[in-house]
């Protein structure tokens, strides 16, 4: 991986509006260029009643309403990684407002692994072509007059990227709030040692950089939070604050991961999110199905 790019623009302070989805403890964001009407959406959520097999779009509609009410122009729909705990609403929002869907180029690794797990067959493309842009480490893109760049931060999944936009960085599941620690690293393609090194890429950003989480679970009953700084993480993160060694982190992370169950929505999430948020194609009757592989995950 490349060194941290010298493009952190602390003077550029995007306007960040958060949308918390309580059923999945996910935070989605609208990120607005302060000098124009341009914006991006990061890690949107599509609602699913898994037991009923029913998809709805209330969470996405709230984001769409915000963008329309404020006269914004959607340019990007960013996925920080292939989520295993919620379904992406990116194509639904794109259909209403436009914009390009982007994810890290290692999506192809995830597609290869889970294309086999879900027995998707040769018709399922494993080249990332469902997305409009596949980001490489250090790639830049524009949101109005802002220059954003993508850092490859694998460990939780191979395709994880942190997106740095002005003085704000959207870390996906790589980091949690200081009292929440770090993401699990036991999914296929995950690795605790790689995660530690990726986290330290993020923590080499300027101390005042704002960090925005993809999830928060309110540890010890506190209110839900999603914004912190590099300085706060380095001083207080319970898993990776300054002074914690790589070996100590790996031992802690691997022991902790061994106790964790699978996320409630991992089965539908992976099938949908590896398709850029699209549902699997319908059968001859027009019905769409999500598969449940037995004794695989």
DALINGI-V538242 format. One record per helix or strand of 3 or more residues. SS is the DSSP state (hx for helix, st for strand). FROM is the first residue (numbers start at 0). TO is the last residue. If there is no record, write none. Layout:
SS;FROM;TO
SS;FROM;TO
This chain:
st;14;20
st;25;31
st;37;41
st;45;48
st;53;55
hx;57;68
st;72;77
hx;89;96
st;99;103
hx;106;116
st;132;134
st;139;142
st;145;151
st;160;164
st;167;169
hx;191;201
st;209;211
hx;218;220
st;226;228
hx;229;235
hx;245;256
hx;265;272
